[in-house]
């Protein structure tokens, strides 16, 4: 995650970092003669911050919202865009509970909406839906979900319209099931990218992760062991059995028993990972 603007907290962090570096360089200057000849004090500030587990954003999809979004991506051969209604659950948790589609003109690599399209779309929504319209997404068909220059420009324009309070979510999907999330916490002035966001699909019994975890305990893969036998001649030992005349059936039966040995092992299932 990184800062969107210089908040009081960020300014205080810069001040402390600057003072710490200045004191260190002054000490080195006094103690090191060689350092004096090349002393050049510089300071830079990186707006990126470490994301702790408790700071991550968790976005839940209701089953209906997830089905609508995935089917939009899967159905259209071109790009397609949509909006989502979002509920703030508190504690960095959010739920996308419904999906709305606006009139648009699409191609293999672009989604266009006019001002008239947007006005018509907004007029079709209730006040409650307009207040919950905090989510915007589109597909990249079979391409990577990295935001293009046009995507970033659209995000910037939308955030300017939203203002300095609340939040807004942007996502890019593709037909492979990849989802890239751009989350803007406008109240705190912090931006979260895909590595800072966890996505969960809800079910009637919790989330899809919960369902898969239970299923993983029940489903095991059986792995067969292939045994190679050496050639043998009559009267010679064969896997502990001495071949004699009239014993072909006995040999076949014992061979089948040996080949039927199996070894059970755990199966490593890939869980849904929408980030």
N, C-alpha and C positions, 0 to 999 in steps of 0.2 A: 504494500500500500504506500501511497505518497500523499503529500499535502497538495491541496488545490490552491491554497493561498496562504499568505503569512498571517497566521493567527497570533494572538498574544503568547500562546504556548510555544509556537514555533520561534517567535522572536526571542523568547527567553532561552530556548535551546540554542539558538545561534549565538546569543550573547555569551553563554557559558562555554560553548565550544571555542569561540574566538578567544576568550580570556585564557582558557586552558592552553591553547596552542601558542598564544603570545608569551605566556610565562615560560613555557618549555623552550621556545626559541631564544628568549632573552637569557635563560640559564645556559644554554648551549653556547651562545655568543660570548658570555663571560668566561666560560671554562675551556673553550676550544679556540686556540689561536688560528688554526687552519679554517675553522668555520667562519671567522670574522671576514676573511678575504672574499667569501662567496655568500655572505648573508643576504638573503632576499626573502623578506617575509611576504607570504601569500596565504590567502584564506578562501576556501570555497565551502559551500553548504549544499548537501545533497538532500532534496526534499523527500527521498524514499525513506521508509521506516520499516523496522522489523515487525512482521505480523505474528503475534503470539496466537496460540490455539484459541484462546478465549476472545480474541479480537476478530476472528474470521466471521464473515457474513454467511448465514445459512438461509437458503431460499428453498421453500417447499412448493411443490406443484400439487394441486389437487388432481385426482385421476382424470377428471373431465378436462381440465386445462392442459394437462400433459398430452392427452389423446388428441385434442384439437391441434396443438402446436406440431406434434410429430406427424400427424396426417397432412397438415398443410405442406410441410417440407417434403414428405414422401409423395404426395399427389401431384404437385406442380413440377414440371420439367424445367421451369425457369425459376428465377428468384421470386420470392413472395414475402411481403411484410405484414406484420400484425401488431396489435397493441394488447396489453394485459392489464387486468384489474388486480391490484395488490393490497394486501392487508398487512399492516405493521404489527407484528406480534410482540415487539419489545425484545430487548436483549440481543440485538443484532440478528433477529430472526424475522423472516418475511414469507408471506404465502401468496402465490399467484393463483387466484381462484376462478378466473374466467378469461376468455380470449375474444377480442373483437377484431374484425377485418374491415379496413377502410378501402374505398374505391381507389384503384391504382393502375398504372400502366407498367408492365414488367417486361424484361428481356432476360437473356441468359446471364447478364452481369449487372443489372440495374433495376431499381424500383423507383418509380416517379409518382408523386402525388402533387396535385395542384392545390392552390389555396381554396378553391371552390370545393374540392374533394374533402379537405379537412373541415371546412365549415359545415358541409352537409353531414359529415361523420359526427362531429361534436353535437349538432342539433338532434341527432338520433339517440343521444345518451341522456340518462337522467342525471340530476345533480350529484347523486351519490356515486354514480359510475364515473363521472368526470373527476370527482375528488380522488377516486381510487385509480385513475389512469396514470400509473407511475412506471409503466413498463413498455418498452418498444423493442421489437426484434425483427430480424429478417433472415432469409436463408442465403447461403452461398452455393447452393446446389451441391456439386461434387468437389468444390474447391475448399481450401483451408479456411478456417474461421477467423483468421487474423483480420483486424479492421483495416480497411483501405483508407487512403487519404480522404476520399469522399465520406466514408463512414465517420471518421474522426471529426470532420468539419460539421457533419450533421449533428453529432453528439454535442459539439461545442455550441452550436446555435440553439439546440433544445435546452441545454443547461442554462444558457443566458435568459431564456424565456421563463424557466421555472423559478429562478431567483436564488436566494441564499438560505432557504429553509427547506426541510424535508429531505427527500431522497429521490433518486431516479435510477432505473435499471435498463441497461441496453444488453442485448444478446445477439449473437450470430450463430446460426445452426448450419449443419450440412447433412446430406443424406447418409453419411457414415455414422451419424449419431453424436458427432463432436459438437460441443456447445462452449462458446467463449463468452464470458460475462464481464461487463464493465459496470461497476456499481459506484454511484456518486452519493456520498453522504454530504449533503450541502449544508446541513446545520453545523457539523463539525469541521467541514472543509477538508474531507479526506476522500481520496479515490482508491478503490479496491479493484484489482484485476483478477483474472481467472484463478491465479494461485491463492488468492485470499478468500475465495468463495466456495462454499460447499452446497451442492444441489441434491435435494432428496425428493423422491416421488412418493406421495402419500398413498396408502391403501386402507381398506376397512380395518386392518389389524395393525396399523402403525405406518411404517414406511416400507418401500421396496427393499431397502437394505435389511430391515428386520426380517422380512419374508425370506430373502435369500440366505441370511445367516441361519435361519431354522432349517431351510431346505438343505443347506450344505452339510448339516449334521446328519441328515437322513440318507443322502445320496452318496454312494461309494462306487468307485470304478474297479472292476475286476480286471486284473492284468494276468494274462496267460503266460506260462513259462514254456518256451520252446526248447525241447531236449533233442540233441543230435546223437544218434547211435552209430557205432562203427559197424562195418560189414563183419559177418561171421560165417563160419562154415559148420556143417553138421558135426555134432559132437563137441563143439567148442562152447565155452561159457558165453551167454548172451544176457546181459543185465541180471546176472544172478540165476539164470535158467540155462540148463544144458539141453541143447536141441537134440532130439532123437527122432527116429522114424515114427510117424503117426501123431506127432505133437504139434502140427501146424495150428490147429484151433487154439491150443493152450498158449502158443506163442503170440497169436493175434490178440487174444484176450488180455494177456499181460501187457502187451505193447500199448493197447488202448488205455489201460489203467495208468500207465506211466505218462502218456500224453495228456491225460485229463487232469493232471496236477495243476493247480492254480495258486497264484499268490495275490492276496488282497492288498490293495494300497489306497491311500487317500487321493482324491481327485481335487486338483486346485482349480476351482471355478473362478472365472473373472467376474467380479462384481460390477454392477452398473456404476460407471464413473462418468458423470456428465460434465465435469469441469473442463 
